[in-house]
Amino acid sequence: MSKRVFLILLILGVLLVFGSTKAALGESTKYVDEFREITTQIKLLNLINGLELDREQMRFIIDKAEEAKQLKADFLASVNEDSPEATEVLQTLQELRDKLLRGENISDDLKEQVHRASGMVEEARMEYQNEITQLALEIKEILEPHQLYTLEHYVPCLIAPKPGAAGQAGGTEGIVRQLTRLREMPEAAFEDRKEKIAQRVIEHMKRHLPKGYMLDEEAEKEWLIAFAEEVRSLSEADFALKKTELAEELKSRHALPKLPIDVSVKIERFLLNPEIIPLLESKLASGTP
């Protein structure tokens, strides 16, 4: 990678981290906005291509995404309008904030007002959410089983691993190659480097663990070294039979349990995203599937 490309990627990374602080970055947020827009479009296109939508499905999704866009605009307009209800909510929350700033006790009357204000906001939000959920369910009805499966397993990514596997995580081929190289190391080299190898794997794991996850690095290092020694001790025939299983064991060691997700939630997030509208319209206009 050239130094110029590295610097550009570094700047984009910094902008993504600090992009919300517009005053601090000044005009540089222009690049953040463009970067986010392009990456969002790429991820949506990976999903669209993976779903292999027909023209009728594309038109239907465009219509529902347009409805969702209008619902959101109406919801925001109702929240922002100068109504007695909105004024009451704002004044109540301002009073609560001011009392907290002064360190005063919150009266029962104010507590009741805050609960009532929160209820009003939640009621409006739930009404909007129910309408969006209904649109998602309508899209779900027109998708084929294989499309629902693709959507359920979709993980946003810039490069789809293979056609029909939109955004799915890669397999174990890379891990198998690493295990094979591990077996090919001379005994002296392995003994000299095994602790460094284990530490490098741990550092890689830590980058993918959720914030706050406590990892016992010493116990993990012991397990990894024992695992590596087991891999090296296998005969060629046994390794050929077990290599995929071993790779899966290593890959899943710190995988977080997958929670069941209603596919309609993904429809709301991706297929009702207003940014999908011009992408589908472009595909319809060009005649590409």
Backbone bond lengths (Angstrom), bond angles and torsions (degrees), N, CA, C in turn:
res aa  C-N    CA-C-N  psi(-1)  N-CA   C-N-CA  omega(-1)  CA-C   N-CA-C  phi
1 M - - - 1.455 - - 1.521 108.76 -
2 S 1.343 117.76 129.62 1.453 120.10 -179.00 1.520 110.53 -70.28
3 K 1.346 114.76 159.66 1.468 119.65 -179.20 1.521 110.51 -62.01
4 R 1.337 117.10 -37.56 1.470 120.81 -178.96 1.521 110.66 -63.45
5 V 1.340 116.90 -45.57 1.471 120.60 179.82 1.514 110.03 -64.22
6 F 1.339 116.40 -41.39 1.474 120.15 179.63 1.523 110.15 -60.23
7 L 1.339 117.62 -43.60 1.463 121.33 -179.23 1.522 111.45 -64.55
8 I 1.336 116.87 -38.94 1.465 120.32 178.38 1.515 110.45 -62.83
9 L 1.359 115.87 -46.32 1.468 119.82 179.65 1.523 111.16 -63.86
10 L 1.331 116.47 -37.31 1.458 120.16 178.91 1.524 110.59 -64.51
11 I 1.339 116.32 -44.03 1.464 120.43 179.06 1.519 110.66 -62.01
12 L 1.359 116.50 -43.54 1.465 119.69 178.69 1.514 111.16 -62.01
13 G 1.337 116.53 -38.56 1.462 119.35 177.80 1.511 111.67 -62.85
14 V 1.345 116.30 -43.24 1.468 120.07 178.43 1.522 110.49 -64.38
15 L 1.321 116.43 -40.79 1.464 119.66 -179.88 1.509 111.32 -63.72
16 L 1.343 117.16 -38.15 1.463 120.00 178.86 1.521 111.13 -64.98
17 V 1.322 116.61 -37.82 1.468 120.46 -179.37 1.519 111.06 -70.56
18 F 1.351 116.55 -41.78 1.453 120.37 -173.58 1.525 112.95 -109.42
19 G 1.324 116.09 13.33 1.459 119.70 -174.69 1.505 114.36 -60.54
20 S 1.352 117.39 -27.52 1.458 119.57 -178.21 1.521 112.12 -72.30
21 T 1.340 117.88 -17.78 1.452 120.85 -179.51 1.517 108.64 -93.23
22 K 1.324 115.20 77.04 1.457 120.37 -171.16 1.524 111.94 -64.71
23 A 1.336 117.09 -38.24 1.454 119.72 -177.99 1.515 111.16 -62.40
24 A 1.344 115.98 -35.34 1.464 119.81 -178.31 1.518 111.63 -72.86
25 L 1.324 116.78 -29.25 1.464 119.73 -174.91 1.525 112.95 -99.92
26 G 1.321 117.39 -15.35 1.452 120.55 -179.68 1.503 112.49 61.44
27 E 1.326 116.96 -132.90 1.458 121.86 -174.86 1.521 112.96 -70.81
28 S 1.340 118.80 -12.16 1.455 120.66 -175.82 1.518 112.33 -64.99
29 T 1.358 118.42 -16.04 1.460 119.79 178.73 1.522 111.30 -65.58
30 K 1.310 116.88 -17.52 1.472 120.14 175.45 1.525 110.03 -55.72
31 Y 1.330 117.49 -41.14 1.460 121.42 -178.45 1.518 110.79 -73.21
32 V 1.332 116.83 -34.39 1.458 120.05 176.45 1.515 109.78 -61.38
33 D 1.322 116.44 -47.54 1.461 120.90 -178.81 1.529 111.09 -60.93
34 E 1.340 115.93 -44.00 1.465 119.71 -179.82 1.523 111.01 -66.66
35 F 1.330 116.48 -41.14 1.470 121.18 179.27 1.524 110.48 -62.08
36 R 1.326 116.77 -45.93 1.465 120.48 -179.72 1.533 110.69 -65.03
37 E 1.310 116.62 -40.78 1.460 119.88 -179.33 1.527 110.95 -62.39
38 I 1.319 116.61 -46.19 1.468 120.42 -178.05 1.524 110.94 -66.80
39 T 1.344 117.79 -44.60 1.462 119.57 -178.96 1.522 111.17 -65.86
40 T 1.334 117.31 -36.18 1.465 120.20 176.52 1.524 110.25 -63.38
41 Q 1.328 116.96 -43.71 1.460 120.93 179.03 1.528 111.42 -62.08
42 I 1.319 116.72 -42.01 1.471 120.45 179.60 1.526 110.58 -62.27
43 K 1.327 116.70 -45.02 1.468 120.77 -179.26 1.533 110.83 -64.46
44 L 1.336 116.67 -40.11 1.462 119.42 178.21 1.528 111.21 -67.14
45 L 1.327 116.51 -37.88 1.467 119.54 178.41 1.519 111.38 -65.66
46 N 1.324 117.52 -37.02 1.465 119.93 175.08 1.526 110.53 -59.68
47 L 1.334 116.19 -41.25 1.464 119.95 178.75 1.524 110.54 -67.99
48 I 1.321 117.67 -46.29 1.471 121.75 -179.87 1.524 110.39 -57.54
49 N 1.334 116.26 -47.83 1.467 120.04 -179.51 1.524 111.48 -65.11
50 G 1.320 116.64 -37.40 1.457 120.02 179.23 1.521 112.67 -68.32
51 L 1.342 117.28 -31.89 1.465 120.90 -179.94 1.527 112.41 -75.69
52 E 1.337 116.89 -23.20 1.471 121.07 -179.45 1.534 110.49 53.07
53 L 1.325 115.30 55.22 1.463 121.69 -178.51 1.521 110.71 -69.77
54 D 1.346 116.43 142.71 1.464 118.53 171.91 1.537 108.40 -86.18
55 R 1.323 116.34 174.58 1.460 120.55 -172.77 1.530 112.11 -64.18
56 E 1.324 116.57 -38.90 1.465 119.63 179.56 1.523 111.02 -65.03
57 Q 1.320 116.48 -40.58 1.462 119.85 177.92 1.523 110.82 -64.08
58 M 1.345 116.47 -40.44 1.467 119.77 178.16 1.526 110.89 -60.61
59 R 1.324 116.55 -45.80 1.470 119.92 -179.75 1.522 111.04 -62.88
60 F 1.317 116.37 -40.76 1.458 120.76 -179.46 1.529 110.40 -63.33
61 I 1.331 116.65 -44.96 1.468 120.74 -179.68 1.523 110.40 -65.18
62 I 1.331 117.33 -39.71 1.470 119.89 176.30 1.522 110.56 -57.82
63 D 1.340 116.77 -46.61 1.472 120.74 -179.54 1.527 110.91 -60.16
64 K 1.326 116.82 -44.72 1.470 120.11 -178.13 1.532 111.42 -70.14
65 A 1.325 117.09 -35.98 1.463 120.01 177.27 1.526 110.39 -66.52
66 E 1.336 116.48 -36.05 1.471 120.46 176.00 1.529 109.95 -64.80
67 E 1.330 116.87 -41.51 1.464 120.32 177.75 1.524 110.62 -62.58
68 A 1.340 116.35 -43.06 1.463 120.43 179.67 1.528 110.70 -63.24
69 K 1.323 115.86 -38.99 1.464 120.64 178.93 1.531 110.66 -62.62
70 Q 1.326 115.96 -41.70 1.464 120.05 179.12 1.523 111.55 -69.09
71 L 1.342 116.27 -39.62 1.469 120.30 177.84 1.528 110.77 -59.73
72 K 1.330 116.17 -41.99 1.460 119.82 179.55 1.518 110.81 -65.37
73 A 1.328 116.71 -42.30 1.471 120.49 179.00 1.522 110.63 -62.22
74 D 1.353 116.14 -42.55 1.464 120.37 179.21 1.523 110.97 -64.79
75 F 1.337 115.83 -40.91 1.473 120.58 -179.52 1.527 110.18 -62.86
76 L 1.339 116.51 -47.66 1.464 120.04 -179.74 1.519 111.51 -64.38
77 A 1.341 115.89 -36.48 1.468 119.47 178.41 1.523 110.53 -65.19
78 S 1.331 116.83 -40.65 1.464 120.17 -179.73 1.525 111.24 -67.30
79 V 1.339 116.11 -34.93 1.463 119.88 178.64 1.532 110.48 -70.53
80 N 1.337 116.17 -36.25 1.459 120.54 -174.69 1.526 113.76 -87.94
81 E 1.336 117.44 -11.63 1.460 118.41 -176.43 1.536 110.35 -68.03
82 D 1.317 114.23 152.56 1.470 121.20 -176.55 1.527 109.37 -83.91
83 S 1.341 115.71 70.98 1.458 121.21 -178.41 1.520 109.82 -103.53
84 P 1.342 118.03 159.18 1.473 120.36 177.22 1.519 112.07 -58.53
85 E 1.362 117.32 -36.58 1.459 120.97 -178.79 1.530 110.97 -65.51
86 A 1.356 115.31 -45.52 1.463 119.12 -179.60 1.525 110.86 -65.23
87 T 1.322 116.16 -39.32 1.473 120.35 178.22 1.521 111.09 -63.29
88 E 1.336 116.30 -41.74 1.466 120.62 179.85 1.529 110.87 -62.45
89 V 1.328 116.58 -45.12 1.461 120.42 179.90 1.525 110.08 -60.74
90 L 1.326 116.99 -47.30 1.461 121.35 -177.11 1.523 111.38 -63.70
91 Q 1.332 116.32 -44.29 1.467 119.54 -179.45 1.525 111.41 -64.23
92 T 1.331 116.68 -38.68 1.467 120.43 179.21 1.517 110.96 -63.29
93 L 1.320 116.41 -45.60 1.469 120.10 -178.95 1.526 111.21 -68.83
94 Q 1.328 117.17 -35.26 1.461 119.89 176.50 1.519 111.20 -63.91
95 E 1.349 116.05 -41.17 1.463 120.33 178.49 1.529 110.67 -63.44
96 L 1.337 116.30 -42.16 1.463 119.96 178.33 1.520 110.44 -62.33
97 R 1.333 117.04 -45.52 1.473 120.61 179.07 1.518 111.73 -59.27
98 D 1.357 116.95 -44.45 1.461 120.52 -177.13 1.536 111.49 -64.71
99 K 1.322 116.28 -39.82 1.468 119.66 178.56 1.529 110.97 -65.82
100 L 1.335 116.38 -39.73 1.459 119.97 177.79 1.527 111.38 -65.08
101 L 1.334 116.76 -38.02 1.468 120.54 177.25 1.521 111.33 -62.89
102 R 1.343 116.38 -37.22 1.470 120.44 -179.66 1.531 112.55 -84.38
103 G 1.341 116.52 -4.66 1.454 120.58 179.77 1.512 113.85 72.50
104 E 1.321 117.63 25.39 1.465 121.83 -178.39 1.524 111.19 -86.84
105 N 1.319 115.23 156.48 1.458 120.50 174.69 1.528 110.09 -70.16
106 I 1.319 115.73 148.22 1.468 120.37 -179.98 1.534 107.84 -93.26
107 S 1.312 116.12 122.22 1.460 120.64 -178.46 1.528 110.71 -71.40
108 D 1.331 115.59 157.22 1.466 120.58 178.02 1.522 110.45 -60.49
109 D 1.344 115.94 -36.57 1.466 120.00 -179.75 1.527 111.03 -63.64
110 L 1.350 116.30 -42.51 1.463 119.46 179.60 1.526 110.53 -69.11
111 K 1.336 116.48 -39.32 1.462 119.62 176.47 1.532 110.83 -56.22
112 E 1.335 115.42 -43.58 1.466 119.67 179.94 1.522 110.86 -64.29
113 Q 1.335 115.78 -39.96 1.466 119.70 178.62 1.528 111.24 -64.08
114 V 1.345 116.03 -40.46 1.466 120.28 179.69 1.517 110.22 -64.47
115 H 1.335 117.51 -44.14 1.469 120.73 178.61 1.527 110.69 -61.20
116 R 1.344 115.75 -40.78 1.460 119.28 179.65 1.527 111.14 -66.53
117 A 1.346 116.09 -41.72 1.469 120.32 178.63 1.521 110.69 -63.77
118 S 1.351 116.11 -43.94 1.468 120.14 178.64 1.521 110.73 -61.53
119 G 1.331 115.85 -38.78 1.461 120.28 179.00 1.513 112.28 -63.40
120 M 1.331 115.85 -39.06 1.471 120.44 178.93 1.524 110.77 -64.24
121 V 1.333 115.53 -43.29 1.467 119.86 179.55 1.526 110.42 -65.60
122 E 1.353 116.22 -43.75 1.455 120.54 -178.33 1.525 111.32 -65.69
123 E 1.326 116.75 -37.38 1.471 120.17 178.78 1.519 111.12 -62.79
124 A 1.339 116.09 -43.06 1.470 119.97 178.91 1.518 110.53 -65.99
125 R 1.338 116.28 -40.52 1.465 119.85 -179.72 1.525 111.27 -65.69
126 M 1.325 116.55 -41.60 1.462 120.38 -178.91 1.529 111.50 -66.56
127 E 1.309 116.02 -37.30 1.473 119.20 177.73 1.529 110.47 -61.98
128 Y 1.340 115.56 -44.07 1.461 120.56 176.88 1.528 110.99 -63.76
129 Q 1.338 116.92 -45.20 1.460 121.60 -177.92 1.524 111.41 -62.82
130 N 1.325 117.22 -39.52 1.471 120.76 179.70 1.524 111.12 -62.79
131 E 1.321 116.62 -37.94 1.468 120.30 179.18 1.525 110.65 -68.42
132 I 1.341 116.40 -39.39 1.466 120.15 177.85 1.530 110.36 -66.26
133 T 1.313 116.44 -42.00 1.471 120.79 178.91 1.518 110.91 -61.25
134 Q 1.322 117.26 -38.00 1.459 120.84 178.59 1.530 110.98 -63.49
135 L 1.328 116.92 -40.05 1.466 120.54 176.95 1.533 110.59 -63.37
136 A 1.336 115.63 -40.94 1.479 119.78 179.19 1.522 110.62 -62.85
137 L 1.325 117.32 -40.52 1.460 121.04 179.88 1.532 110.91 -66.09
138 E 1.316 117.23 -34.21 1.463 120.48 177.40 1.522 110.86 -66.12
139 I 1.339 117.04 -39.23 1.471 120.02 176.21 1.521 110.09 -66.79
140 K 1.323 116.58 -41.75 1.466 121.05 179.77 1.522 110.96 -55.46
141 E 1.324 116.87 -36.90 1.468 121.39 -177.38 1.520 112.96 -65.73
142 I 1.330 117.89 -26.16 1.472 119.54 -176.25 1.531 112.47 -95.97
143 L 1.335 117.39 -3.43 1.465 120.50 179.73 1.524 110.89 -89.08
144 E 1.328 115.25 143.16 1.459 121.27 178.22 1.533 110.19 -78.02
145 P 1.334 117.73 160.78 1.473 120.12 -179.10 1.527 113.71 -54.32
146 H 1.343 117.90 -41.61 1.461 119.12 -178.90 1.530 111.33 -68.50
147 Q 1.351 116.54 -29.14 1.455 120.03 177.67 1.529 110.80 -72.62
148 L 1.320 116.00 -38.47 1.470 120.10 176.37 1.527 110.27 -63.91
149 Y 1.320 116.09 -37.87 1.471 120.31 178.25 1.531 109.85 -64.02
150 T 1.334 116.55 -45.49 1.464 120.84 178.63 1.520 110.77 -60.00
151 L 1.324 116.00 -43.51 1.463 120.78 -179.38 1.523 111.33 -66.14
152 E 1.321 115.85 -40.97 1.466 120.45 -179.62 1.520 111.80 -60.98
153 H 1.338 116.28 -35.97 1.458 120.75 -176.51 1.529 112.77 -99.18
154 Y 1.318 116.44 7.46 1.462 120.06 -178.42 1.528 111.18 -70.27
155 V 1.331 115.14 130.80 1.458 122.49 173.36 1.523 106.55 -123.36
156 P 1.338 119.29 120.97 1.463 120.57 -177.32 1.525 111.99 -54.63
157 C 1.339 116.29 129.82 1.459 120.40 -179.93 1.517 109.09 -153.11
158 L 1.330 115.39 161.57 1.460 120.36 179.44 1.522 111.80 -85.88
159 I 1.329 117.34 -32.15 1.458 121.74 178.38 1.522 108.08 -122.57
160 A 1.339 117.11 113.25 1.463 120.41 176.29 1.522 108.25 -71.26
161 P 1.338 119.27 129.52 1.470 121.67 -176.12 1.513 113.77 -55.77
162 K 1.333 117.57 -41.22 1.456 120.37 -179.54 1.517 108.91 -161.46
163 P 1.341 118.97 157.42 1.457 121.32 179.91 1.523 110.63 -55.32
164 G 1.344 115.06 136.74 1.450 119.62 177.92 1.512 113.10 82.55
165 A 1.346 117.06 0.27 1.471 120.18 178.99 1.519 108.34 -124.86
166 A 1.335 115.91 53.10 1.456 121.68 -173.38 1.511 111.65 -57.00
167 G 1.333 115.54 112.93 1.441 120.58 172.95 1.512 115.87 73.04
168 Q 1.308 118.44 2.99 1.459 118.39 -178.41 1.524 110.57 -71.25
169 A 1.308 113.97 149.84 1.459 118.56 177.81 1.518 109.61 -66.60
170 G 1.337 115.68 149.71 1.460 119.79 -178.54 1.510 112.63 -67.54
171 G 1.336 115.91 169.88 1.455 120.45 -178.14 1.512 111.82 -84.28
172 T 1.341 114.37 -148.99 1.466 119.36 -174.66 1.525 112.24 -109.51
173 E 1.342 117.39 8.50 1.457 119.96 -175.58 1.528 112.14 -57.49
174 G 1.346 116.35 -42.68 1.459 120.16 -179.36 1.524 111.86 -63.62
175 I 1.330 116.23 -40.19 1.471 119.88 179.36 1.518 110.47 -66.31
176 V 1.336 116.57 -39.97 1.472 119.94 178.01 1.528 110.24 -60.41
177 R 1.326 117.08 -40.88 1.472 120.11 178.61 1.529 110.69 -62.78
178 Q 1.345 116.25 -40.30 1.465 119.60 179.07 1.524 111.22 -65.67
179 L 1.336 116.07 -40.33 1.474 119.21 178.26 1.528 110.69 -65.33
180 T 1.326 116.17 -36.50 1.464 119.91 178.28 1.527 110.57 -64.12
181 R 1.342 116.24 -43.47 1.472 119.34 177.94 1.529 110.90 -64.33
182 L 1.336 115.68 -36.13 1.460 120.14 177.93 1.532 110.97 -60.64
183 R 1.336 115.96 -40.71 1.471 121.04 179.99 1.528 111.00 -68.39
184 E 1.328 116.73 -28.33 1.464 120.86 -175.82 1.525 112.97 -81.98
185 M 1.345 117.16 -10.81 1.462 119.95 -179.46 1.527 110.99 -66.69
186 P 1.326 118.06 138.68 1.472 120.30 173.41 1.533 110.08 -60.09
187 E 1.306 116.19 150.41 1.466 120.82 -175.76 1.531 111.96 -57.18
188 A 1.320 116.50 -44.29 1.468 119.69 -178.34 1.529 111.13 -63.28
189 A 1.336 115.86 -40.94 1.466 119.82 -179.65 1.529 110.87 -65.95
190 F 1.342 116.36 -39.94 1.464 119.86 179.00 1.526 110.67 -63.45
191 E 1.335 117.20 -46.33 1.458 120.89 -179.00 1.529 110.85 -62.05
192 D 1.312 115.67 -35.43 1.466 119.99 -178.81 1.529 112.05 -74.19
193 R 1.343 117.07 -30.79 1.469 119.94 -171.01 1.518 114.94 -113.04
194 K 1.329 118.16 -1.11 1.468 119.05 -171.61 1.532 113.18 -61.30
195 E 1.321 117.42 -36.11 1.468 119.49 179.50 1.525 110.62 -68.34
196 K 1.336 116.95 -39.86 1.463 120.26 178.27 1.530 110.84 -66.44
197 I 1.323 115.98 -39.05 1.466 120.14 178.05 1.525 109.99 -61.76
198 A 1.343 116.29 -46.89 1.468 120.55 179.52 1.520 110.88 -61.24
199 Q 1.325 117.67 -41.05 1.466 121.10 -179.54 1.522 110.95 -65.95
200 R 1.339 116.51 -36.42 1.459 119.88 178.76 1.529 110.98 -65.73
201 V 1.329 116.87 -38.57 1.467 121.21 176.59 1.527 110.09 -64.75
202 I 1.325 116.66 -41.06 1.464 121.39 179.63 1.528 110.53 -62.69
203 E 1.320 117.11 -43.59 1.467 120.61 179.36 1.525 110.41 -62.04
204 H 1.332 116.11 -38.76 1.465 120.07 176.98 1.529 110.46 -64.40
205 M 1.329 117.41 -44.02 1.465 121.56 178.39 1.529 111.16 -58.85
206 K 1.336 115.64 -44.59 1.467 120.69 -175.37 1.524 111.94 -61.13
207 R 1.334 116.26 -31.43 1.460 119.18 179.50 1.523 112.04 -68.07
208 H 1.331 116.96 -20.35 1.460 120.65 -175.91 1.528 113.20 -109.27
209 L 1.316 116.90 0.18 1.458 119.88 177.87 1.519 109.80 -85.52
210 P 1.336 117.96 150.91 1.468 120.05 179.68 1.518 111.14 -65.21
211 K 1.324 115.48 152.68 1.462 121.09 179.58 1.527 109.62 -58.39
212 G 1.326 115.23 133.86 1.459 119.39 178.86 1.514 114.16 91.50
213 Y 1.341 117.71 -5.90 1.470 120.85 179.63 1.530 108.93 -69.20
214 M 1.317 115.96 126.27 1.471 121.14 -178.47 1.532 109.22 -93.51
215 L 1.316 115.37 117.15 1.461 121.25 -178.95 1.522 109.84 -111.72
216 D 1.319 116.73 125.52 1.461 121.47 175.61 1.535 107.02 -80.12
217 E 1.318 116.11 95.85 1.466 120.57 -171.36 1.525 112.30 -67.11
218 E 1.318 117.75 -36.83 1.463 119.66 -179.21 1.525 111.52 -66.76
219 A 1.355 115.45 -44.40 1.468 119.29 178.15 1.525 110.09 -65.52
220 E 1.325 116.52 -37.21 1.463 120.23 179.96 1.522 110.76 -66.99
221 K 1.332 115.54 -39.29 1.469 119.52 179.60 1.533 110.23 -64.07
222 E 1.318 116.89 -41.54 1.463 120.64 177.72 1.524 110.98 -61.13
223 W 1.339 115.92 -43.58 1.469 119.44 -179.80 1.526 110.62 -63.82
224 L 1.333 117.25 -43.66 1.466 121.09 -177.70 1.535 111.22 -64.17
225 I 1.319 116.66 -41.26 1.466 119.40 179.71 1.532 109.82 -65.38
226 A 1.348 116.17 -42.66 1.472 119.67 178.08 1.525 110.65 -63.32
227 F 1.339 115.83 -38.88 1.465 120.80 178.23 1.534 109.93 -63.64
228 A 1.330 116.75 -45.14 1.470 121.08 179.83 1.519 110.66 -62.31
229 E 1.323 116.87 -41.50 1.466 120.18 179.52 1.528 111.37 -64.91
230 E 1.346 115.74 -36.53 1.472 119.58 176.85 1.522 110.57 -64.35
231 V 1.332 116.22 -43.90 1.465 120.97 179.80 1.520 110.46 -60.79
232 R 1.321 116.82 -42.26 1.466 121.49 -178.29 1.534 112.36 -70.62
233 S 1.343 116.07 -25.56 1.466 119.24 -175.82 1.524 113.35 -81.04
234 L 1.329 117.35 -13.47 1.465 120.66 -176.63 1.521 111.28 -72.55
235 S 1.317 114.83 148.36 1.470 119.42 173.00 1.519 108.76 -71.71
236 E 1.331 116.73 164.65 1.461 120.32 179.15 1.525 111.08 -57.97
237 A 1.328 116.39 -41.33 1.461 120.84 -178.57 1.528 110.88 -65.99
238 D 1.346 116.82 -44.15 1.470 120.03 -179.68 1.528 111.32 -66.39
239 F 1.335 115.43 -39.56 1.471 118.02 179.60 1.533 110.91 -65.00
240 A 1.319 116.87 -40.29 1.462 120.91 178.10 1.528 111.01 -59.47
241 L 1.326 116.58 -37.23 1.470 120.98 -179.89 1.526 112.53 -76.39
242 K 1.337 116.24 -35.41 1.467 120.22 -170.37 1.531 114.40 -104.66
243 K 1.329 119.22 -2.96 1.466 120.57 -170.39 1.539 113.01 -61.12
244 T 1.342 117.05 -39.43 1.466 119.23 179.15 1.528 110.66 -67.87
245 E 1.321 115.97 -41.86 1.471 120.96 178.38 1.531 110.63 -62.18
246 L 1.328 116.75 -42.09 1.465 120.96 178.66 1.526 110.93 -65.04
247 A 1.337 115.89 -41.26 1.472 119.68 178.90 1.525 110.77 -63.31
248 E 1.333 116.76 -40.39 1.466 120.64 177.96 1.520 110.83 -64.49
249 E 1.323 116.74 -38.74 1.463 120.75 179.18 1.520 110.47 -61.71
250 L 1.329 116.29 -44.29 1.459 120.16 179.90 1.527 111.04 -68.62
251 K 1.318 115.84 -42.13 1.465 120.57 -177.61 1.526 112.12 -64.30
252 S 1.329 116.02 -38.61 1.467 119.84 -173.73 1.524 113.70 -91.26
253 R 1.340 116.95 1.18 1.466 118.97 -174.04 1.529 112.23 -57.27
254 H 1.338 117.30 -39.66 1.459 119.76 179.53 1.525 111.62 -120.36
255 A 1.340 115.81 24.21 1.463 118.60 176.16 1.524 108.74 -70.91
256 L 1.328 115.71 134.52 1.459 119.46 178.61 1.519 109.36 -76.61
257 P 1.319 118.31 145.08 1.464 119.86 178.96 1.519 110.52 -62.52
258 K 1.335 115.68 134.65 1.464 120.13 -179.98 1.521 109.65 -80.87
259 L 1.321 114.82 125.52 1.454 119.09 177.24 1.524 108.85 -84.00
260 P 1.326 117.43 142.24 1.463 119.00 177.09 1.527 110.43 -63.78
261 I 1.311 116.40 130.12 1.462 121.25 -178.23 1.523 108.97 -119.37
262 D 1.324 115.67 128.59 1.453 120.22 174.89 1.524 107.19 -66.30
263 V 1.312 116.43 126.32 1.469 119.87 -175.76 1.528 111.06 -61.36
264 S 1.340 118.22 -23.25 1.464 120.38 178.79 1.524 111.24 -64.24
265 V 1.343 116.56 -27.45 1.469 120.01 176.92 1.527 109.76 -64.99
266 K 1.328 116.52 -39.99 1.465 120.02 178.27 1.529 111.04 -70.78
267 I 1.321 116.34 -33.13 1.465 119.26 176.10 1.523 109.59 -62.91
268 E 1.331 116.28 -43.84 1.470 120.29 178.01 1.523 110.64 -59.37
269 R 1.319 115.81 -44.42 1.464 119.92 -174.31 1.518 113.20 -72.47
270 F 1.329 116.63 -38.24 1.461 119.32 -172.71 1.531 113.78 -107.78
271 L 1.328 117.82 -53.77 1.459 119.65 -174.20 1.523 112.54 -77.40
272 L 1.335 118.13 -18.43 1.461 120.72 174.76 1.534 111.66 -100.32
273 N 1.316 115.98 6.05 1.461 120.74 174.80 1.534 108.07 -67.40
274 P 1.338 119.26 125.54 1.471 120.15 -178.11 1.526 113.30 -58.16
275 E 1.336 117.35 -23.14 1.464 119.85 -179.30 1.523 112.25 -71.26
276 I 1.336 117.19 -11.77 1.464 118.97 178.85 1.530 110.89 -79.69
277 I 1.334 116.98 -19.52 1.476 120.67 -175.35 1.523 112.33 -60.54
278 P 1.350 119.52 -55.80 1.477 118.24 -179.40 1.526 113.26 -64.51
279 L 1.334 117.09 -28.08 1.464 119.38 179.35 1.529 110.91 -68.07
280 L 1.337 116.12 -44.38 1.465 119.36 177.99 1.523 111.18 -68.89
281 E 1.323 116.91 -37.87 1.473 120.00 178.15 1.523 110.29 -63.10
282 S 1.324 116.53 -38.15 1.471 120.21 178.57 1.525 110.77 -65.42
283 K 1.325 116.93 -40.83 1.465 120.41 178.64 1.528 110.81 -65.80
284 L 1.317 116.66 -40.48 1.467 119.69 178.26 1.526 110.90 -64.29
285 A 1.325 115.76 -41.32 1.464 120.03 -178.32 1.521 112.03 -67.57
286 S 1.343 115.78 -34.92 1.465 119.44 -177.61 1.519 112.43 -85.74
287 G 1.340 115.90 -13.21 1.455 119.63 -179.52 1.509 113.80 78.56
288 T 1.380 117.54 11.37 1.470 119.96 179.43 1.516 109.44 -85.37
289 P 1.333 117.41 144.93 1.468 120.58 -179.35 1.526 111.29 -72.36
